[in-house]
Amino acid sequence: MAVLALWLGKKLEKPVRALFLSALALAGIIVLNLQVVSGFNVQSDHWFSRVFLITHSIVWAALVYDLFCIVSPRLRPMQSYWRDYI
């Protein structure tokens, strides 16, 4: 998922968005390995059932939208002020 986000960011010339989505996708690996660093996991069921479902849904929705913009070039998003920042 992170590699796909980086590739789409390069293809659509949105590097900041690509880095944000890839960091969000890789955050799960870091959080699951928290037990290795701290020695305990406060709530082991919390990450999969609550946090990862939401963050991965956000990442997948953004990636599907970017893929749709590549596949269908005539339906590109409108030019706006925020395009340079997102």
N, C-alpha and C positions, 0 to 999 in steps of 0.2 A: 504494500500500500504506500509506503514512504517513497519507494523508488518510482512508482507511478506518479505520485504527486510531484516529485522533482522533475521527471520527464515532461509532464504536462506544463509545469511552470516554465521550463525552458522553451517548449514549443509555443506557448501562448505569450511569452515574454512577461511573465508575472513571477519574478524570483522571490519576492517577499511572501506572497501567498503560498508558493510552493514550499518554502522553508517552514512556514507556520503549520501547514497541513502535515508535512513529514514529521515535524517535532511532535505534533499531537498524536500521530499514528505510532511513533516510537515511545511515547510516554508510558504506554502500557508495559513494555518490557522493563523499563526502569522501575516502575512502581511495584511490579511483581517481584523484582529482585531486592526490594527494600529489606526483606527479612534477612538476607545475607549480610547486609551492612549493620542493621540495628540489632539483630538477634531474635526479634519477635515480630509477629504480624498482628496488629491490633484487631482487625476484623477481616479475616481471609475471604469471606463471601462478598464483601462490600464491593470490591473492584470489578468483578465480572458481572454481577447482577445489576449494578447501578451506574458505575462510572464508564466502563468500557462500552456499554450499549449506546450511551448518549454520544460519547466522543467519536466512536467509530461510525455512527450514523451520520454525524456532521461531516466527517471526512469523506465517506462514500458519496453523500449527496453532492458535495462540492466536486469530487472527481467525476461523477457521472455527468454533471453539468458541463465541466470542462471538455470531457470526451464528446458530448453532444455538440459543443461549439466547434470542435475540430471536424467532426463528421459532417455536420450541416453548416457549411460556411455562409450560406445566405441568411442564416438565423443568428448571426453574431450578436452579442450584447450591444446595447446602445452605448455610444461614447458619452462619458460623463466626467464630471470633475474628479470623482473618486477613482477613476480608472488608473491613474498614475500611482495611487497609494495602496490599492488592494491587489 
